[in-house]
Amino acid sequence: MSTIEAATFEQRLQQAARFKAKYQNAVPVVIQSDARSSLPKTIHNSLFVVQKSLSAGELLGLIRKKTSLPKSQAIAMFVGHRIMVTNDITLCELYERYSNEDGFLYILCKDEEVYGN
């Protein structure tokens, strides 16, 4: 069980507030993976504190690097479990529109084979 899953709503709210106070140019992001995904389970509920100016595409590059996925695997990101994230939107924009009541932005990642082998 991850720290995020183990924390109560109030604890997550306080943690997000601490991150935002300490890192004023960054937003707290929790990356989640789909249960059917072949993404490594270590990425599920990973906490990132990322610069507001970072684009979703740049965050995707960080996730790809952390998971060591082959280039034939595509990763799609969703907020609200159904809204697909475009690569050009900034994390600041995503956070303003879709952050959770607890102060974190939750992004669901799903992988998909796109090029074959």
VENMO-V275939 format. One record per backbone hydrogen bond with DSSP energy under -0.5 kcal/mol. CO is the residue of the C=O (numbers start at 1). NH is the residue of the N-H. If there is no record, write none. Layout:
# VENMO-V275939
CO;NH
CO;NH
This chain:
# VENMO-V275939
2;6
3;7
8;12
9;13
10;14
11;15
12;16
13;17
14;18
15;19
16;20
17;21
18;22
19;23
22;24
23;26
25;52
27;50
28;105
29;31
29;48
30;32
30;107
31;45
31;46
32;109
34;37
40;43
41;44
43;46
46;31
46;48
48;29
48;50
50;27
51;54
52;92
54;91
55;59
56;60
57;61
58;62
59;63
60;64
61;65
62;66
63;67
64;68
64;69
70;73
72;74
72;114
72;115
74;112
76;110
77;85
78;108
79;82
79;83
82;84
83;79
86;89
87;57
89;56
90;94
91;95
92;96
93;97
94;98
95;99
100;103
104;100
104;106
105;30
105;107
106;80
107;32
108;78
109;34
110;76
112;74
